[in-house]
Amino acid sequence: MTDANMKSGRSPDDENTEAAQADPPARGMAARRRTSGEVPSPTAGWGLDLDDAPARDGEFEDVVRRMLELVGEDPDREGLLRTPQRVANALTWLTRGYETDVKDVVGHAIFEETHENMVLVRDIELYSLCEHHMLPFFGRAHVAYIPDGKIVGLSKLPRIVDVFARRLQVQERLTEQIAQAIDDVLQPRGVGVVIEANHLCMMMRGVEKQNSRTITSALRGAFRTDAKTREEFLHLAHNSQIR
């Protein structure tokens, strides 16, 4: 026991107990459960940048600790003491799409409607992790569909984007998954999705091309078979003057 502890009458065990109580628990990766699509924000009283999770995952944290050692760091130095828990929590939150189902996200927000023209939500921010290097890629998604008797609440389109973006991904598959999910849920006359993204795996490593941008598209129904519909969609998606 240190002199300071002797003066305060507190033992190291007391300090360890208090520290454990002050830290929020980290979510166990193996015990994941499907949610309705909403992940609550961390409790303000925690006072740390630790993402919400119900239980500590010692195995996950040990892996992060070992990674720190392998890159030549000391996981016991002050700035890294809570890094394993922070990383475990962050990666769990960043990949929460695995436990979210599109049908749960859409819920009852599908409505009968006779509208027969294109519905487009553009400039949807997206953030994902490249499955090859686990580095972020980020950008915008433009999502459109032509109803066939049913429309969906507009906010559900960005939520569908997040379901698939919050996983380990490649942009090509992400684009197709979003289009297919909307096609499955609404069965519209057509679906169009365009994603524009910057990839840190080719900006901060490898070829280090800072100004490169990747654009992918996925077309279903009328967007694929009707040239005028496809042209209208691509024009609206890429025309920066329309805000």
Secondary structure, 3 states (H helix, E strand, C coil): CCHHHHHHCCCHHHHHHHHHHHCCCCCCHHHCCCECCCCCCCCHHHCCCCCCCCCCCHHHHHHHHHHHHHCCCCCCCHHHCCHHHHHHHHHHHHCHHHHECHHHHHCCCEEECCCCCCEEEEEEEEEEEECCCCCEEEEEEEEEEECCCEEECCCHHHHHHHHHHCCEECHHHHHHHHHHHHHHHHCCCEEEEEEEEEEHHHCCCCCCCCCCCEEEEEEEEHHHHCHHHHHHHHHHHHCCCCC
